[in-house]
Amino acid sequence: MRTSRIITGCAFSGSSGKHWIRPYDLFFDLSCYCGIPPHRRDAYAAGLTRRAAPGARLLMFGYGPGAFDDAWSGVTTDELRARSTGWELADVTPGTNPVPTFWFTLRRGSAPA
């Protein structure tokens, strides 16, 4: 029987602890990525990829550009495709918020990136 555990931690820091030893097949990002400054987003994506099993899924809720009063917050499908090497953007569903929001589903390829 397969078991599940919920683990919280920082995906791009190397100090997350021993629970990051094995790869994981599901990640959930509730509006984290879109709030990370652009110069840190590659590190975030690389950290997830290092910890993801082949075929892993990333479920992400993100704000679109223009949702906040700054020039860098938010995320687009083009950016996710460009920064998520080894992942396929499998689905994009618009949110129902008064500002641009999206639910993204990404799937890691079967071979390590």
Backbone atoms as SQL, in Angstrom:
CREATE TABLE atoms (id INTEGER PRIMARY KEY, chain TEXT, resi INTEGER, resn TEXT, atom TEXT, x REAL, y REAL, z REAL);
INSERT INTO atoms VALUES
  (1, 'A', 1, 'MET', 'N', 0.832, -1.175, 0.000),
  (2, 'A', 1, 'MET', 'CA', 0.000, 0.000, 0.000),
  (3, 'A', 1, 'MET', 'C', 0.880, 1.244, 0.000),
  (4, 'A', 2, 'ARG', 'N', 0.560, 2.176, -0.856),
  (5, 'A', 2, 'ARG', 'CA', 1.322, 3.413, -0.964),
  (6, 'A', 2, 'ARG', 'C', 0.846, 4.411, 0.083),
  (7, 'A', 3, 'THR', 'N', 1.784, 5.067, 0.725),
  (8, 'A', 3, 'THR', 'CA', 1.426, 6.063, 1.730),
  (9, 'A', 3, 'THR', 'C', 1.805, 7.444, 1.247),
  (10, 'A', 4, 'SER', 'N', 1.203, 8.440, 1.837),
  (11, 'A', 4, 'SER', 'CA', 1.488, 9.833, 1.493),
  (12, 'A', 4, 'SER', 'C', 1.901, 10.579, 2.745),
  (13, 'A', 5, 'ARG', 'N', 2.779, 11.559, 2.555),
  (14, 'A', 5, 'ARG', 'CA', 3.170, 12.454, 3.636),
  (15, 'A', 5, 'ARG', 'C', 3.118, 13.874, 3.110),
  (16, 'A', 6, 'ILE', 'N', 2.722, 14.781, 3.962),
  (17, 'A', 6, 'ILE', 'CA', 2.768, 16.201, 3.617),
  (18, 'A', 6, 'ILE', 'C', 4.025, 16.769, 4.244),
  (19, 'A', 7, 'ILE', 'N', 4.851, 17.393, 3.412),
  (20, 'A', 7, 'ILE', 'CA', 6.107, 17.966, 3.869),
  (21, 'A', 7, 'ILE', 'C', 6.137, 19.419, 3.440),
  (22, 'A', 8, 'THR', 'N', 6.506, 20.281, 4.354),
  (23, 'A', 8, 'THR', 'CA', 6.661, 21.686, 4.010),
  (24, 'A', 8, 'THR', 'C', 8.136, 22.026, 4.068),
  (25, 'A', 9, 'GLY', 'N', 8.549, 22.945, 3.223),
  (26, 'A', 9, 'GLY', 'CA', 9.941, 23.353, 3.224),
  (27, 'A', 9, 'GLY', 'C', 10.227, 24.278, 2.072),
  (28, 'A', 10, 'CYS', 'N', 11.442, 24.695, 1.998),
  (29, 'A', 10, 'CYS', 'CA', 11.896, 25.619, 0.967),
  (30, 'A', 10, 'CYS', 'C', 12.465, 24.804, -0.189),
  (31, 'A', 11, 'ALA', 'N', 11.865, 24.922, -1.345),
  (32, 'A', 11, 'ALA', 'CA', 12.250, 24.089, -2.486),
  (33, 'A', 11, 'ALA', 'C', 13.606, 24.441, -3.063),
  (34, 'A', 12, 'PHE', 'N', 14.074, 25.686, -2.911),
  (35, 'A', 12, 'PHE', 'CA', 15.323, 26.036, -3.564),
  (36, 'A', 12, 'PHE', 'C', 16.468, 26.253, -2.599),
  (37, 'A', 13, 'SER', 'N', 16.261, 26.023, -1.327),
  (38, 'A', 13, 'SER', 'CA', 17.352, 26.117, -0.368),
  (39, 'A', 13, 'SER', 'C', 17.902, 24.719, -0.148),
  (40, 'A', 14, 'GLY', 'N', 19.181, 24.614, 0.029),
  (41, 'A', 14, 'GLY', 'CA', 19.791, 23.314, 0.264),
  (42, 'A', 14, 'GLY', 'C', 19.655, 22.844, 1.695),
  (43, 'A', 15, 'SER', 'N', 19.026, 23.634, 2.548),
  (44, 'A', 15, 'SER', 'CA', 18.984, 23.304, 3.967),
  (45, 'A', 15, 'SER', 'C', 17.606, 22.843, 4.422),
  (46, 'A', 16, 'SER', 'N', 16.855, 22.221, 3.554),
  (47, 'A', 16, 'SER', 'CA', 15.488, 21.840, 3.888),
  (48, 'A', 16, 'SER', 'C', 15.399, 20.641, 4.823),
  (49, 'A', 17, 'GLY', 'N', 16.468, 19.904, 4.992),
  (50, 'A', 17, 'GLY', 'CA', 16.443, 18.794, 5.925),
  (51, 'A', 17, 'GLY', 'C', 16.420, 17.437, 5.249),
  (52, 'A', 18, 'LYS', 'N', 16.454, 16.395, 6.084),
  (53, 'A', 18, 'LYS', 'CA', 16.586, 15.036, 5.569),
  (54, 'A', 18, 'LYS', 'C', 15.368, 14.551, 4.803),
  (55, 'A', 19, 'HIS', 'N', 14.196, 15.166, 4.994),
  (56, 'A', 19, 'HIS', 'CA', 13.001, 14.692, 4.286),
  (57, 'A', 19, 'HIS', 'C', 13.069, 14.946, 2.783),
  (58, 'A', 20, 'TRP', 'N', 14.064, 15.686, 2.311),
  (59, 'A', 20, 'TRP', 'CA', 14.213, 15.925, 0.867),
  (60, 'A', 20, 'TRP', 'C', 15.109, 14.877, 0.207),
  (61, 'A', 21, 'ILE', 'N', 15.496, 13.839, 0.924),
  (62, 'A', 21, 'ILE', 'CA', 16.439, 12.869, 0.373),
  (63, 'A', 21, 'ILE', 'C', 15.869, 12.147, -0.843),
  (64, 'A', 22, 'ARG', 'N', 14.638, 11.721, -0.800),
  (65, 'A', 22, 'ARG', 'CA', 14.074, 10.985, -1.936),
  (66, 'A', 22, 'ARG', 'C', 13.256, 11.927, -2.814),
  (67, 'A', 23, 'PRO', 'N', 13.074, 11.587, -4.079),
  (68, 'A', 23, 'PRO', 'CA', 12.271, 12.441, -4.963),
  (69, 'A', 23, 'PRO', 'C', 10.783, 12.329, -4.647),
  (70, 'A', 24, 'TYR', 'N', 10.062, 13.379, -4.945),
  (71, 'A', 24, 'TYR', 'CA', 8.629, 13.444, -4.677),
  (72, 'A', 24, 'TYR', 'C', 7.856, 13.551, -5.979),
  (73, 'A', 25, 'ASP', 'N', 6.601, 13.103, -5.950),
  (74, 'A', 25, 'ASP', 'CA', 5.805, 13.093, -7.173),
  (75, 'A', 25, 'ASP', 'C', 4.679, 14.111, -7.184),
  (76, 'A', 26, 'LEU', 'N', 4.553, 14.923, -6.142),
  (77, 'A', 26, 'LEU', 'CA', 3.536, 15.971, -6.133),
  (78, 'A', 26, 'LEU', 'C', 4.040, 17.180, -5.355),
  (79, 'A', 27, 'PHE', 'N', 3.915, 18.352, -5.979),
  (80, 'A', 27, 'PHE', 'CA', 4.250, 19.624, -5.342),
  (81, 'A', 27, 'PHE', 'C', 3.046, 20.541, -5.482),
  (82, 'A', 28, 'PHE', 'N', 2.809, 21.365, -4.474),
  (83, 'A', 28, 'PHE', 'CA', 1.703, 22.327, -4.497),
  (84, 'A', 28, 'PHE', 'C', 2.263, 23.700, -4.166),
  (85, 'A', 29, 'ASP', 'N', 2.062, 24.642, -5.068),
  (86, 'A', 29, 'ASP', 'CA', 2.549, 26.011, -4.909),
  (87, 'A', 29, 'ASP', 'C', 1.343, 26.934, -4.929),
  (88, 'A', 30, 'LEU', 'N', 1.005, 27.479, -3.787),
  (89, 'A', 30, 'LEU', 'CA', -0.131, 28.395, -3.682),
  (90, 'A', 30, 'LEU', 'C', 0.399, 29.818, -3.682),
  (91, 'A', 31, 'SER', 'N', 0.594, 30.361, -4.876),
  (92, 'A', 31, 'SER', 'CA', 0.965, 31.753, -5.063),
  (93, 'A', 31, 'SER', 'C', 2.363, 32.099, -4.563),
  (94, 'A', 32, 'CYS', 'N', 3.256, 31.118, -4.482),
  (95, 'A', 32, 'CYS', 'CA', 4.633, 31.405, -4.069),
  (96, 'A', 32, 'CYS', 'C', 5.468, 31.904, -5.244),
  (97, 'A', 33, 'TYR', 'N', 5.486, 31.126, -6.319),
  (98, 'A', 33, 'TYR', 'CA', 6.339, 31.434, -7.470),
  (99, 'A', 33, 'TYR', 'C', 6.120, 32.849, -7.981),
  (100, 'A', 34, 'CYS', 'N', 4.871, 33.257, -8.111),
  (101, 'A', 34, 'CYS', 'CA', 4.585, 34.566, -8.708),
  (102, 'A', 34, 'CYS', 'C', 5.045, 35.722, -7.821),
  (103, 'A', 35, 'GLY', 'N', 5.342, 35.467, -6.553),
  (104, 'A', 35, 'GLY', 'CA', 5.834, 36.506, -5.659),
  (105, 'A', 35, 'GLY', 'C', 7.345, 36.504, -5.494),
  (106, 'A', 36, 'ILE', 'N', 8.018, 35.542, -6.110),
  (107, 'A', 36, 'ILE', 'CA', 9.478, 35.479, -6.039),
  (108, 'A', 36, 'ILE', 'C', 10.045, 36.451, -7.066),
  (109, 'A', 37, 'PRO', 'N', 11.021, 37.275, -6.682),
  (110, 'A', 37, 'PRO', 'CA', 11.624, 38.179, -7.668),
  (111, 'A', 37, 'PRO', 'C', 12.174, 37.386, -8.857),
  (112, 'A', 38, 'PRO', 'N', 12.066, 37.924, -10.055),
  (113, 'A', 38, 'PRO', 'CA', 12.483, 37.191, -11.258),
  (114, 'A', 38, 'PRO', 'C', 13.896, 36.609, -11.196),
  (115, 'A', 39, 'HIS', 'N', 14.836, 37.295, -10.553),
  (116, 'A', 39, 'HIS', 'CA', 16.206, 36.777, -10.512),
  (117, 'A', 39, 'HIS', 'C', 16.341, 35.536, -9.624),
  (118, 'A', 40, 'ARG', 'N', 15.317, 35.180, -8.848),
  (119, 'A', 40, 'ARG', 'CA', 15.340, 33.984, -8.000),
  (120, 'A', 40, 'ARG', 'C', 14.495, 32.836, -8.557),
  (121, 'A', 41, 'ARG', 'N', 13.734, 33.090, -9.594),
  (122, 'A', 41, 'ARG', 'CA', 12.793, 32.085, -10.095),
  (123, 'A', 41, 'ARG', 'C', 13.473, 30.883, -10.733),
  (124, 'A', 42, 'ASP', 'N', 14.603, 31.085, -11.386),
  (125, 'A', 42, 'ASP', 'CA', 15.325, 29.944, -11.955),
  (126, 'A', 42, 'ASP', 'C', 15.789, 28.995, -10.851),
  (127, 'A', 43, 'ALA', 'N', 16.243, 29.546, -9.728),
  (128, 'A', 43, 'ALA', 'CA', 16.684, 28.718, -8.601),
  (129, 'A', 43, 'ALA', 'C', 15.514, 27.925, -8.029),
  (130, 'A', 44, 'TYR', 'N', 14.356, 28.548, -7.943),
  (131, 'A', 44, 'TYR', 'CA', 13.156, 27.863, -7.453),
  (132, 'A', 44, 'TYR', 'C', 12.811, 26.690, -8.372),
  (133, 'A', 45, 'ALA', 'N', 12.772, 26.935, -9.676),
  (134, 'A', 45, 'ALA', 'CA', 12.435, 25.883, -10.643),
  (135, 'A', 45, 'ALA', 'C', 13.465, 24.756, -10.603),
  (136, 'A', 46, 'ALA', 'N', 14.745, 25.109, -10.511),
  (137, 'A', 46, 'ALA', 'CA', 15.795, 24.089, -10.449),
  (138, 'A', 46, 'ALA', 'C', 15.681, 23.261, -9.171),
  (139, 'A', 47, 'GLY', 'N', 15.338, 23.903, -8.056),
  (140, 'A', 47, 'GLY', 'CA', 15.172, 23.183, -6.795),
  (141, 'A', 47, 'GLY', 'C', 14.043, 22.174, -6.860),
  (142, 'A', 48, 'LEU', 'N', 12.927, 22.575, -7.452),
  (143, 'A', 48, 'LEU', 'CA', 11.818, 21.630, -7.613),
  (144, 'A', 48, 'LEU', 'C', 12.220, 20.466, -8.513),
  (145, 'A', 49, 'THR', 'N', 12.895, 20.779, -9.601),
  (146, 'A', 49, 'THR', 'CA', 13.294, 19.741, -10.550),
  (147, 'A', 49, 'THR', 'C', 14.231, 18.733, -9.891),
  (148, 'A', 50, 'ARG', 'N', 15.174, 19.213, -9.076),
  (149, 'A', 50, 'ARG', 'CA', 16.097, 18.300, -8.381),
  (150, 'A', 50, 'ARG', 'C', 15.349, 17.351, -7.454),
  (151, 'A', 51, 'ARG', 'N', 14.253, 17.799, -6.895),
  (152, 'A', 51, 'ARG', 'CA', 13.537, 17.012, -5.895),
  (153, 'A', 51, 'ARG', 'C', 12.342, 16.246, -6.471),
  (154, 'A', 52, 'ALA', 'N', 12.112, 16.372, -7.768),
  (155, 'A', 52, 'ALA', 'CA', 10.933, 15.768, -8.402),
  (156, 'A', 52, 'ALA', 'C', 11.272, 14.423, -9.033),
  (157, 'A', 53, 'ALA', 'N', 10.415, 13.467, -8.800),
  (158, 'A', 53, 'ALA', 'CA', 10.535, 12.166, -9.459),
  (159, 'A', 53, 'ALA', 'C', 10.092, 12.307, -10.916),
  (160, 'A', 54, 'PRO', 'N', 10.578, 11.442, -11.802),
  (161, 'A', 54, 'PRO', 'CA', 10.049, 11.452, -13.163),
  (162, 'A', 54, 'PRO', 'C', 8.529, 11.280, -13.131),
  (163, 'A', 55, 'GLY', 'N', 7.832, 12.084, -13.914),
  (164, 'A', 55, 'GLY', 'CA', 6.376, 12.039, -13.947),
  (165, 'A', 55, 'GLY', 'C', 5.702, 12.848, -12.850),
  (166, 'A', 56, 'ALA', 'N', 6.484, 13.530, -12.011),
  (167, 'A', 56, 'ALA', 'CA', 5.912, 14.324, -10.913),
  (168, 'A', 56, 'ALA', 'C', 4.978, 15.400, -11.448),
  (169, 'A', 57, 'ARG', 'N', 4.082, 15.844, -10.594),
  (170, 'A', 57, 'ARG', 'CA', 3.154, 16.923, -10.937),
  (171, 'A', 57, 'ARG', 'C', 3.410, 18.115, -10.027),
  (172, 'A', 58, 'LEU', 'N', 3.290, 19.292, -10.606),
  (173, 'A', 58, 'LEU', 'CA', 3.331, 20.550, -9.862),
  (174, 'A', 58, 'LEU', 'C', 1.995, 21.238, -10.089),
  (175, 'A', 59, 'LEU', 'N', 1.244, 21.424, -9.022),
  (176, 'A', 59, 'LEU', 'CA', -0.018, 22.154, -9.072),
  (177, 'A', 59, 'LEU', 'C', 0.265, 23.543, -8.529),
  (178, 'A', 60, 'MET', 'N', 0.046, 24.555, -9.348),
  (179, 'A', 60, 'MET', 'CA', 0.433, 25.914, -8.987),
  (180, 'A', 60, 'MET', 'C', -0.717, 26.887, -9.197),
  (181, 'A', 61, 'PHE', 'N', -0.989, 27.685, -8.175),
  (182, 'A', 61, 'PHE', 'CA', -1.907, 28.814, -8.309),
  (183, 'A', 61, 'PHE', 'C', -1.040, 30.047, -8.416),
  (184, 'A', 62, 'GLY', 'N', -1.292, 30.868, -9.421),
  (185, 'A', 62, 'GLY', 'CA', -0.482, 32.065, -9.596),
  (186, 'A', 62, 'GLY', 'C', -1.287, 33.245, -10.082),
  (187, 'A', 63, 'TYR', 'N', -0.814, 34.402, -9.689),
  (188, 'A', 63, 'TYR', 'CA', -1.385, 35.653, -10.177),
  (189, 'A', 63, 'TYR', 'C', -0.756, 35.995, -11.509),
  (190, 'A', 64, 'GLY', 'N', -1.547, 36.553, -12.396),
  (191, 'A', 64, 'GLY', 'CA', -1.047, 36.984, -13.682),
  (192, 'A', 64, 'GLY', 'C', -0.431, 38.368, -13.589),
  (193, 'A', 65, 'PRO', 'N', 0.263, 38.790, -14.643),
  (194, 'A', 65, 'PRO', 'CA', 0.818, 40.138, -14.673),
  (195, 'A', 65, 'PRO', 'C', -0.298, 41.171, -14.496),
  (196, 'A', 66, 'GLY', 'N', 0.013, 42.217, -13.768),
  (197, 'A', 66, 'GLY', 'CA', -0.962, 43.280, -13.554),
  (198, 'A', 66, 'GLY', 'C', -1.857, 43.076, -12.350),
  (199, 'A', 67, 'ALA', 'N', -1.708, 41.954, -11.660),
  (200, 'A', 67, 'ALA', 'CA', -2.538, 41.704, -10.477),
  (201, 'A', 67, 'ALA', 'C', -2.093, 42.549, -9.283),
  (202, 'A', 68, 'PHE', 'N', -0.835, 42.968, -9.286),
  (203, 'A', 68, 'PHE', 'CA', -0.284, 43.770, -8.196),
  (204, 'A', 68, 'PHE', 'C', 0.257, 45.085, -8.748),
  (205, 'A', 69, 'ASP', 'N', 0.528, 45.997, -7.857),
  (206, 'A', 69, 'ASP', 'CA', 1.022, 47.320, -8.257),
  (207, 'A', 69, 'ASP', 'C', 2.542, 47.355, -8.353),
  (208, 'A', 70, 'ASP', 'N', 3.138, 46.384, -8.983),
  (209, 'A', 70, 'ASP', 'CA', 4.576, 46.418, -9.237),
  (210, 'A', 70, 'ASP', 'C', 4.834, 45.834, -10.624),
  (211, 'A', 71, 'ALA', 'N', 6.054, 45.975, -11.068),
  (212, 'A', 71, 'ALA', 'CA', 6.376, 45.567, -12.439),
  (213, 'A', 71, 'ALA', 'C', 6.795, 44.103, -12.563),
  (214, 'A', 72, 'TRP', 'N', 7.026, 43.398, -11.448),
  (215, 'A', 72, 'TRP', 'CA', 7.600, 42.059, -11.570),
  (216, 'A', 72, 'TRP', 'C', 6.728, 40.925, -11.042),
  (217, 'A', 73, 'SER', 'N', 5.753, 41.197, -10.215),
  (218, 'A', 73, 'SER', 'CA', 4.912, 40.111, -9.688),
  (219, 'A', 73, 'SER', 'C', 4.050, 39.520, -10.793),
  (220, 'A', 74, 'GLY', 'N', 3.666, 38.296, -10.596),
  (221, 'A', 74, 'GLY', 'CA', 2.819, 37.621, -11.572),
  (222, 'A', 74, 'GLY', 'C', 3.620, 36.665, -12.429),
  (223, 'A', 75, 'VAL', 'N', 2.900, 35.813, -13.145),
  (224, 'A', 75, 'VAL', 'CA', 3.537, 34.789, -13.961),
  (225, 'A', 75, 'VAL', 'C', 2.715, 34.587, -15.235),
  (226, 'A', 76, 'THR', 'N', 3.403, 34.242, -16.311),
  (227, 'A', 76, 'THR', 'CA', 2.740, 33.942, -17.584),
  (228, 'A', 76, 'THR', 'C', 3.063, 32.500, -17.991),
  (229, 'A', 77, 'THR', 'N', 2.264, 31.972, -18.891),
  (230, 'A', 77, 'THR', 'CA', 2.542, 30.624, -19.394),
  (231, 'A', 77, 'THR', 'C', 3.878, 30.585, -20.129),
  (232, 'A', 78, 'ASP', 'N', 4.201, 31.642, -20.867),
  (233, 'A', 78, 'ASP', 'CA', 5.485, 31.675, -21.580),
  (234, 'A', 78, 'ASP', 'C', 6.658, 31.598, -20.609),
  (235, 'A', 79, 'GLU', 'N', 6.557, 32.329, -19.494),
  (236, 'A', 79, 'GLU', 'CA', 7.640, 32.283, -18.513),
  (237, 'A', 79, 'GLU', 'C', 7.761, 30.896, -17.890),
  (238, 'A', 80, 'LEU', 'N', 6.643, 30.296, -17.527),
  (239, 'A', 80, 'LEU', 'CA', 6.704, 28.951, -16.941),
  (240, 'A', 80, 'LEU', 'C', 7.344, 27.960, -17.900),
  (241, 'A', 81, 'ARG', 'N', 6.980, 28.025, -19.155),
  (242, 'A', 81, 'ARG', 'CA', 7.585, 27.118, -20.144),
  (243, 'A', 81, 'ARG', 'C', 9.094, 27.356, -20.249),
  (244, 'A', 82, 'ALA', 'N', 9.505, 28.613, -20.257),
  (245, 'A', 82, 'ALA', 'CA', 10.921, 28.947, -20.417),
  (246, 'A', 82, 'ALA', 'C', 11.755, 28.548, -19.198),
  (247, 'A', 83, 'ARG', 'N', 11.219, 28.712, -18.007),
  (248, 'A', 83, 'ARG', 'CA', 11.990, 28.458, -16.783),
  (249, 'A', 83, 'ARG', 'C', 11.878, 27.020, -16.284),
  (250, 'A', 84, 'SER', 'N', 10.939, 26.270, -16.772),
  (251, 'A', 84, 'SER', 'CA', 10.665, 24.930, -16.235),
  (252, 'A', 84, 'SER', 'C', 11.203, 23.850, -17.156),
  (253, 'A', 85, 'THR', 'N', 12.505, 23.840, -17.342),
  (254, 'A', 85, 'THR', 'CA', 13.155, 22.850, -18.189),
  (255, 'A', 85, 'THR', 'C', 12.869, 21.446, -17.660),
  (256, 'A', 86, 'GLY', 'N', 12.440, 20.579, -18.551),
  (257, 'A', 86, 'GLY', 'CA', 12.137, 19.208, -18.164),
  (258, 'A', 86, 'GLY', 'C', 10.700, 19.005, -17.700),
  (259, 'A', 87, 'TRP', 'N', 9.913, 20.080, -17.709),
  (260, 'A', 87, 'TRP', 'CA', 8.507, 20.009, -17.300),
  (261, 'A', 87, 'TRP', 'C', 7.636, 20.388, -18.489),
  (262, 'A', 88, 'GLU', 'N', 6.469, 19.774, -18.559),
  (263, 'A', 88, 'GLU', 'CA', 5.472, 20.120, -19.575),
  (264, 'A', 88, 'GLU', 'C', 4.342, 20.881, -18.888),
  (265, 'A', 89, 'LEU', 'N', 3.942, 21.993, -19.484),
  (266, 'A', 89, 'LEU', 'CA', 2.779, 22.728, -18.983),
  (267, 'A', 89, 'LEU', 'C', 1.553, 22.002, -19.513),
  (268, 'A', 90, 'ALA', 'N', 0.944, 21.169, -18.663),
  (269, 'A', 90, 'ALA', 'CA', -0.126, 20.269, -19.090),
  (270, 'A', 90, 'ALA', 'C', -1.495, 20.932, -19.113),
  (271, 'A', 91, 'ASP', 'N', -1.714, 21.937, -18.253),
  (272, 'A', 91, 'ASP', 'CA', -3.034, 22.562, -18.192),
  (273, 'A', 91, 'ASP', 'C', -2.925, 23.951, -17.587),
  (274, 'A', 92, 'VAL', 'N', -3.746, 24.848, -18.093),
  (275, 'A', 92, 'VAL', 'CA', -3.885, 26.197, -17.540),
  (276, 'A', 92, 'VAL', 'C', -5.376, 26.486, -17.447),
  (277, 'A', 93, 'THR', 'N', -5.836, 26.788, -16.247),
  (278, 'A', 93, 'THR', 'CA', -7.242, 27.104, -16.022),
  (279, 'A', 93, 'THR', 'C', -7.332, 28.489, -15.399),
  (280, 'A', 94, 'PRO', 'N', -8.046, 29.421, -16.032),
  (281, 'A', 94, 'PRO', 'CA', -8.190, 30.752, -15.435),
  (282, 'A', 94, 'PRO', 'C', -8.895, 30.672, -14.085),
  (283, 'A', 95, 'GLY', 'N', -8.436, 31.519, -13.156),
  (284, 'A', 95, 'GLY', 'CA', -9.079, 31.606, -11.849),
  (285, 'A', 95, 'GLY', 'C', -10.354, 32.430, -11.933),
  (286, 'A', 96, 'THR', 'N', -11.022, 32.539, -10.819),
  (287, 'A', 96, 'THR', 'CA', -12.287, 33.279, -10.767),
  (288, 'A', 96, 'THR', 'C', -12.167, 34.553, -9.939),
  (289, 'A', 97, 'ASN', 'N', -10.954, 34.988, -9.678),
  (290, 'A', 97, 'ASN', 'CA', -10.709, 36.179, -8.877),
  (291, 'A', 97, 'ASN', 'C', -10.933, 37.448, -9.693),
  (292, 'A', 98, 'PRO', 'N', -11.107, 38.604, -9.029),
  (293, 'A', 98, 'PRO', 'CA', -11.297, 39.854, -9.769),
  (294, 'A', 98, 'PRO', 'C', -10.027, 40.351, -10.464),
  (295, 'A', 99, 'VAL', 'N', -8.871, 39.805, -10.110),
  (296, 'A', 99, 'VAL', 'CA', -7.615, 40.118, -10.801),
  (297, 'A', 99, 'VAL', 'C', -7.180, 38.857, -11.546),
  (298, 'A', 100, 'PRO', 'N', -6.266, 38.979, -12.526),
  (299, 'A', 100, 'PRO', 'CA', -5.855, 37.796, -13.292),
  (300, 'A', 100, 'PRO', 'C', -5.200, 36.729, -12.399),
  (301, 'A', 101, 'THR', 'N', -5.771, 35.535, -12.390),
  (302, 'A', 101, 'THR', 'CA', -5.204, 34.387, -11.675),
  (303, 'A', 101, 'THR', 'C', -5.353, 33.142, -12.537),
  (304, 'A', 102, 'PHE', 'N', -4.495, 32.166, -12.253),
  (305, 'A', 102, 'PHE', 'CA', -4.494, 30.936, -13.041),
  (306, 'A', 102, 'PHE', 'C', -4.135, 29.751, -12.157),
  (307, 'A', 103, 'TRP', 'N', -4.679, 28.587, -12.499),
  (308, 'A', 103, 'TRP', 'CA', -4.249, 27.307, -11.955),
  (309, 'A', 103, 'TRP', 'C', -3.426, 26.634, -13.044),
  (310, 'A', 104, 'PHE', 'N', -2.170, 26.339, -12.743),
  (311, 'A', 104, 'PHE', 'CA', -1.265, 25.694, -13.685),
  (312, 'A', 104, 'PHE', 'C', -1.004, 24.261, -13.219),
  (313, 'A', 105, 'THR', 'N', -0.963, 23.339, -14.166),
  (314, 'A', 105, 'THR', 'CA', -0.537, 21.971, -13.879),
  (315, 'A', 105, 'THR', 'C', 0.664, 21.682, -14.761),
  (316, 'A', 106, 'LEU', 'N', 1.789, 21.368, -14.135),
  (317, 'A', 106, 'LEU', 'CA', 2.994, 21.002, -14.858),
  (318, 'A', 106, 'LEU', 'C', 3.327, 19.555, -14.538),
  (319, 'A', 107, 'ARG', 'N', 3.867, 18.850, -15.522),
  (320, 'A', 107, 'ARG', 'CA', 4.248, 17.450, -15.350),
  (321, 'A', 107, 'ARG', 'C', 5.700, 17.288, -15.760),
  (322, 'A', 108, 'ARG', 'N', 6.477, 16.692, -14.880),
  (323, 'A', 108, 'ARG', 'CA', 7.884, 16.461, -15.189),
  (324, 'A', 108, 'ARG', 'C', 8.009, 15.305, -16.160),
  (325, 'A', 109, 'GLY', 'N', 8.927, 15.446, -17.101),
  (326, 'A', 109, 'GLY', 'CA', 9.163, 14.387, -18.075),
  (327, 'A', 109, 'GLY', 'C', 9.624, 13.106, -17.411),
  (328, 'A', 110, 'SER', 'N', 9.549, 12.006, -18.141),
  (329, 'A', 110, 'SER', 'CA', 9.897, 10.705, -17.573),
  (330, 'A', 110, 'SER', 'C', 11.398, 10.528, -17.397),
  (331, 'A', 111, 'ALA', 'N', 12.187, 11.274, -18.157),
  (332, 'A', 111, 'ALA', 'CA', 13.639, 11.217, -17.993),
  (333, 'A', 111, 'ALA', 'C', 14.090, 12.455, -17.229),
  (334, 'A', 112, 'PRO', 'N', 15.065, 12.331, -16.334),
  (335, 'A', 112, 'PRO', 'CA', 15.540, 13.500, -15.604),
  (336, 'A', 112, 'PRO', 'C', 15.999, 14.594, -16.547),
  (337, 'A', 113, 'ALA', 'N', 15.714, 15.858, -16.155),
  (338, 'A', 113, 'ALA', 'CA', 16.086, 17.020, -16.984),
  (339, 'A', 113, 'ALA', 'C', 17.556, 17.324, -16.841);
